[in-house]
Amino acid sequence: MESIHFKYFESPIEESIFETNHEKHSCFFCGKSDFPIAELDDSITIIANENIDEAKSICLKCLSDRKYGFVQEIEHDALVTKEGVIIKADHSSHTKKSTYYTSYILPIEKQLDLIDKSKPLELIHTPPFRAWQGAKWLVHCNDFMKYIGTWQHEDFLKNAPNNNAEEYYENICLYGGDDLYESQFGPNKSEYANCTFYAFECLTCKEKRGYIDNI
């Protein structure tokens, strides 16, 4: 299985929006069909220094060569846009008074303020991962985390320091839920399970975090 290796993405190509170019679509930027390709739609916003209104297909090589980039979403609705500018969400005064804001959102926003200016530029030149409701990059140690793939029960078990997969899930999941692990990821999960867990690793301390998404 072919893997993609970027600073903030290390996972099989199937986890990205790119795919092996069996149908030989041509890249908008280089005109070639030799590299993994992504078909553009309304869920993907690309950034380039040229008119991209007619762009339909883009290749992984041109992303690596920084001929274009992606607008990337960060946890708690922040965005990384053209030239690596971080735009934080405009939270209401009511939200800012909440315990959730002070406990979860504010600490992340403070980390975003401390991120070196070169890092957002690196992130926009990173392949987005496939996500049902849009890919969101997580933050740790004043940096974006590296996407390392989707996880199932075996992955939680392998990474849990005390071999307790469910407890480990509860500790690292951004959005948890009562009995969610057992029904969606556990060894006896429901036949109707439809959640996906996107896993990330901190580049500095190697701590894992992640969040869930569903159809």
Secondary structure in CASP SS format (residue, H / E / C, confidence):
PFRMAT SS
TARGET T0000
AUTHOR 0000-0000-0000
METHOD secondary structure of the structure
MODEL  1
M C 1.00
E C 1.00
S E 1.00
I E 1.00
H E 1.00
F E 1.00
K C 1.00
Y C 1.00
F E 1.00
E E 1.00
S E 1.00
P E 1.00
I H 1.00
E H 1.00
E H 1.00
S E 1.00
I C 1.00
F C 1.00
E E 1.00
T C 1.00
N C 1.00
H C 1.00
E C 1.00
K C 1.00
H C 1.00
S C 1.00
C C 1.00
F C 1.00
F C 1.00
C C 1.00
G C 1.00
K C 1.00
S C 1.00
D C 1.00
F C 1.00
P C 1.00
I E 1.00
A E 1.00
E E 1.00
L C 1.00
D C 1.00
D C 1.00
S C 1.00
I C 1.00
T C 1.00
I E 1.00
I E 1.00
A C 1.00
N C 1.00
E C 1.00
N C 1.00
I C 1.00
D C 1.00
E C 1.00
A C 1.00
K C 1.00
S E 1.00
I E 1.00
C E 1.00
L H 1.00
K H 1.00
C H 1.00
L H 1.00
S H 1.00
D C 1.00
R C 1.00
K C 1.00
Y C 1.00
G E 1.00
F E 1.00
V C 1.00
Q E 1.00
E E 1.00
I E 1.00
E H 1.00
H H 1.00
D H 1.00
A E 1.00
L E 1.00
V E 1.00
T E 1.00
K H 1.00
E H 1.00
G H 1.00
V E 1.00
I E 1.00
I E 1.00
K C 1.00
A C 1.00
D C 1.00
H C 1.00
S C 1.00
S H 1.00
H H 1.00
T H 1.00
K H 1.00
K C 1.00
S C 1.00
T H 1.00
Y H 1.00
Y H 1.00
T H 1.00
S H 1.00
Y H 1.00
I H 1.00
L H 1.00
P H 1.00
I H 1.00
E H 1.00
K H 1.00
Q H 1.00
L H 1.00
D H 1.00
L H 1.00
I C 1.00
D C 1.00
K C 1.00
S H 1.00
K H 1.00
P H 1.00
L H 1.00
E H 1.00
L H 1.00
I H 1.00
H C 1.00
T C 1.00
P C 1.00
P C 1.00
F E 1.00
R C 1.00
A C 1.00
W C 1.00
Q C 1.00
G C 1.00
A C 1.00
K E 1.00
W E 1.00
L C 1.00
V E 1.00
H E 1.00
C C 1.00
N C 1.00
D E 1.00
F E 1.00
M C 1.00
K E 1.00
Y E 1.00
I E 1.00
G E 1.00
T E 1.00
W E 1.00
Q C 1.00
H H 1.00
E H 1.00
D H 1.00
F H 1.00
L H 1.00
K H 1.00
N H 1.00
A C 1.00
P C 1.00
N C 1.00
N C 1.00
N C 1.00
A H 1.00
E H 1.00
E H 1.00
Y H 1.00
Y H 1.00
E H 1.00
N H 1.00
I H 1.00
C E 1.00
L C 1.00
Y C 1.00
G C 1.00
G C 1.00
D C 1.00
D C 1.00
L H 1.00
Y H 1.00
E H 1.00
S H 1.00
Q H 1.00
F C 1.00
G C 1.00
P C 1.00
N C 1.00
K C 1.00
S C 1.00
E C 1.00
Y C 1.00
A C 1.00
N C 1.00
C E 1.00
T E 1.00
F E 1.00
Y E 1.00
A E 1.00
F E 1.00
E E 1.00
C C 1.00
L C 1.00
T C 1.00
C C 1.00
K C 1.00
E C 1.00
K E 1.00
R E 1.00
G E 1.00
Y E 1.00
I E 1.00
D E 1.00
N E 1.00
I C 1.00
END
